[in-house]
Amino acid sequence: MVTPKPHAALLASPGMGHLIPTLELAKRLLTDHAFHVTIFVVTTDSFTATSQILQQASNINGLNIVVMPPVDLSTKLGPNSPLEALIGFTVLESLPFLRSSIVSMKLPPSALIVDIFGAEALPMARDLGMLTYIFFATSAWFSAVTIYLPTIDKQMEETHSNDHEPLLIPGCQPVRFEDTLEPFLSPDGPMYEGYLNAAKKVVTADGILMNTWQDLEPAATKAVIEHGILDRFTKGEVYPVGPLVRSVEPEADHAVLRWLDRQPAESVIYVAFGSGGTISEGQMRELAWGLELSQQRFVWVMRAPNEAKASGAFFDSAQWYDETVSCLPDGFVKRTERVGFVVPAWAPQAEILAHPATGGFMTHCGWNSVLESVINGVPMVAWPLYAEQKMNAFMLANEFGVAVRVEGGVVCRERIAEVVRSVLVGEEGVAMRNKVKELKLSGENALCSFGSSHQSLSQMRKDIESSCARF
């Protein structure tokens, strides 16, 4: 008797950093592990880059993509609401559509896979007889913090938040207060409450997937998997399945790629703060001066400054105004036209990082960007802005040795010039480049047929089949 293919339904939260790894996971399940796959995409607008990514994915045979009706945030939450609240509300408002869509399917899904923002969907999935999985599109370290969160006592919270002592997570690197997550800054506030409620649901899932691999984060991965450390707080198995990053489009054509074709190998610093990251007008000027002072080639993905939020473009990623250029120092564009290329709002990041001319990446340290840089062997300037990015920056600079980190606050032009030169032409940059290329090879090995991440997804399929066979 032929065993039917398992059917996985995936829910992608808003934002490119959530959509891209979810799409890549869907592709792996479909092409390498013989799943039926349906991916539900939560949307808020018609941002061009999202449309392009979905258009490319729609050409994959067998991948069923359902774009959910956009959620209007304007009447429910203010524009300055915390990013996590905006994402969480958007997903919550999409759940009735998700349920009705699943109920109407001819082939019901065997499992629902969501990220932490979709944890509210887990009870619904159980009601419909589905297995439940959480997909951390983040590091094992962040996953460990989330898994341990419901167990952290009040005294430990207060010691961390009030006395600025490190947050101790069993089996993992302690989280320094200066790198802590925003909810821990106000443990009695709504952000902490929302994070805690989500974490309580996460640990009830039938399984947890992480966009990392064992050799990249051996200690944190061991902590969440092996018996006796953090596994006692979770219901199901944990599967490291990364690095899941967007593949390069071989036929990609963009003005910035043609410009890179004319530059020497590893000579360009790529500057981009993710699909949602923004900096202030004053910081934008310092960055411009710093790039010019460095006397190095650069590609800068520029969007309008935001004085209020470091994640100011998350729900308005296409923002680009003619007056943005007026924020730059007088004559900057003209003076740097031979060595610099400014891209408005969005650029083909995977293709830029894979280009031979790219020698460094100034990044906000979103995990998706981190993995794209690692898998292309590109050292980084770590410039964290929000979410768990300070934790990621610590790992890159202090543990992996593949990045130089800039300090918090307004980063001055001299420091910017210093770190750019360090990565592109300094001895420190040579050492970082060698280390990141070792990690690149490690990531490639994890995804090959007998690699740890490939085997992890194979085991997940077996576990789903075994669970379904019992019912």
C-alpha positions, -999 to 999 in steps of 0.1 A, spaced: 0 0 0 14 34 -10 16 59 18 0 92 8 21 123 8 18 144 39 3 178 33 19 208 51 1 242 53 25 271 61 15 305 74 39 333 64 37 364 87 41 399 72 76 410 63 103 398 39 123 383 68 93 360 75 81 354 40 114 344 24 124 317 49 88 303 49 88 301 11 122 284 12 110 259 38 80 252 16 102 246 -14 124 222 6 94 202 18 80 200 -17 111 192 -38 133 173 -14 108 156 9 78 149 -13 52 169 7 21 185 -7 25 222 3 1 251 7 15 284 18 -8 311 32 7 346 29 -5 373 53 -5 407 36 -10 444 45 -2 461 12 9 455 -23 46 461 -18 65 455 -51 92 432 -37 66 409 -20 48 407 -53 80 398 -71 90 371 -47 55 356 -48 55 357 -86 88 338 -88 75 312 -63 43 308 -82 62 293 -111 72 263 -89 52 233 -99 31 219 -71 35 249 -47 1 262 -39 2 298 -27 -28 315 -12 -25 353 -8 -48 363 21 -69 395 20 -50 425 32 -55 436 68 -63 473 73 -43 484 104 -52 521 102 -85 518 122 -72 494 148 -36 504 158 -17 536 156 13 539 133 37 541 163 25 509 179 52 483 186 62 463 155 54 431 173 19 443 181 13 453 144 25 419 131 6 399 157 -27 418 151 -23 413 113 -19 376 117 -48 374 143 -72 392 119 -62 367 91 -71 335 111 -108 333 102 -98 333 65 -72 307 72 -96 284 90 -123 286 63 -97 280 36 -84 249 53 -119 235 60 -127 239 23 -97 220 10 -102 186 -7 -69 174 7 -69 185 43 -34 194 56 -16 170 79 2 197 97 2 235 101 36 253 103 36 289 117 61 312 131 59 327 166 35 354 154 12 327 142 11 308 175 -25 319 180 -34 295 152 -23 264 170 -56 258 189 -75 261 156 -52 236 139 -57 211 167 -95 216 164 -92 206 128 -71 175 136 -38 189 124 -3 185 138 12 218 149 47 231 143 65 263 151 91 276 126 117 299 141 131 319 111 157 329 136 187 316 155 188 286 179 198 311 206 166 332 202 146 300 200 162 289 233 153 322 250 117 318 238 114 282 249 128 291 283 107 322 288 77 306 305 100 291 330 119 323 339 109 334 374 101 370 385 134 374 403 154 365 373 134 390 352 139 418 377 176 410 380 180 412 343 157 442 337 165 463 368 201 453 377 212 447 341 226 413 350 229 388 320 199 366 313 209 331 320 196 305 295 205 268 303 232 255 279 235 288 260 255 320 259 240 344 285 221 374 270 238 406 280 215 434 290 228 457 262 218 430 237 185 421 253 151 418 236 128 448 239 101 430 260 127 426 288 131 464 291 95 465 305 87 432 320 54 445 333 44 460 299 22 447 270 52 437 248 65 413 275 30 399 281 25 393 244 59 376 240 52 354 271 18 344 258 32 334 225 61 315 241 35 295 262 19 284 230 52 277 212 62 250 238 29 231 232 36 225 195 41 190 182 75 201 168 98 231 164 118 240 133 147 264 134 164 282 105 199 273 116 222 243 115 241 223 142 276 234 132 267 271 132 253 271 167 265 239 184 258 249 220 224 265 215 213 237 192 224 211 217 205 230 244 172 229 227 175 193 213 194 171 238 177 155 268 180 173 301 186 209 291 157 228 274 140 198 257 121 192 290 101 224 284 88 214 250 62 189 239 77 178 206 109 173 187 132 202 176 145 202 140 174 225 128 166 229 91 187 258 79 202 277 62 170 285 43 177 315 21 164 327 -12 182 312 -43 198 335 -68 178 341 -99 202 333 -128 183 356 -152 180 385 -128 186 418 -145 189 451 -125 209 482 -130 228 476 -98 239 442 -110 252 457 -142 271 483 -122 286 455 -100 297 437 -132 321 466 -138 337 466 -103 368 446 -91 363 415 -71 354 419 -34 357 457 -36 321 469 -28 304 473 6 267 466 3 246 488 27 211 477 35 190 476 66 164 450 56 129 454 43 118 473 74 148 491 89 151 528 89 176 554 104 172 590 113 180 619 90 210 628 110 223 592 109 217 591 72 240 621 67 267 606 89 264 573 69 268 592 36 299 611 50 313 579 63 310 560 30 326 590 12 354 592 38 362 555 35 371 560 -2 356 525 -9 330 514 -35 295 510 -22 259 501 -30 234 517 -7 198 507 -5 183 540 6 148 548 19 132 578 36 146 585 71 124 579 102 129 598 134 105 577 155 111 540 148 140 518 137 115 496 120 97 525 103 95 509 68 83 474 79 47 481 68 57 506 42 87 490 26 82 508 -8 86 542 7 108 564 -13 105 601 -18 123 625 -41 132 646 -12 151 617 4 181 626 -16 179 661 -1 187 646 33 222 638 20 252 661 22 253 686 -6 270 672 -37 272 637 -22 256 619 -52 278 638 -77 310 633 -58 305 596 -53 290 587 -87 321 568 -99 324 547 -68 288 545 -54 254 533 -65 223 544 -46 192 521 -50 158 535 -39 139 514 -13 146 478 -25 173 459 -43 179 422 -53 198 413 -22 205 376 -29 220 385 -62 240 414 -48 255 392 -20 263 365 -45 281 389 -69 319 385 -70 323 423 -66 306 423 -32 332 423 -4 312 433 26 277 438 39 266 466 63 235 450 77 208 455 104 215 418 114 180 404 106 185 367 106 175 362 70 202 388 59 227 372 82 222 338 66 223 352 31 256 369 39 271 337 54 259 314 26 276 338 1 308 341 22 305 378 28 319 394 60 297 420 77 294 453 95 269 446 122 245 475 128 215 461 147 182 481 148 154 462 164 139 428 174 166 402 182 192 418 160 215 428 189 217 392 199 226 383 163 252 411 161 268 397 193 270 362 177 285 376 145 312 397 161 319 379 193 313 342 186 316 337 148 342 364 142 327 373 108 316 409 116 328 441 131 300 458 152 292 495 154 280 509 187 245 521 196 233 556 193 243 579 164 274 563 147 298 590 136 312 593 101 348 585 112 337 552 128 317 543 97 347 549 74 369 529 98 346 498 98 341 499 60 378 500 54 384 473 80 360 448 62 371 456 27 409 463 28 420 457 64 437 426 79 407 421 102 386 419 70 408 391 56 404 371 88 366 376 88 364 366 51 382 334 58 360 325 87 327 333 69 338 312 39 342 283 64 307 289 76 295 290 40 309 255 34 294 243 66 259 256 56 261 240 22 271 207 38 241 209 61 217 210 32 232 183 11 216 148 9 234 135 40 237 168 58 223 175 92 195 198 81 184 176 53 182 146 76 163 167 102 136 175 76 135 138 66 130 129 103 102 154 106 84 138 76 87 104 92 74 117 125 44 132 107 37 100 89 40 80 121 16 104 140 -10 103 112 -8 65 110 -20 63 146 -53 80 138 
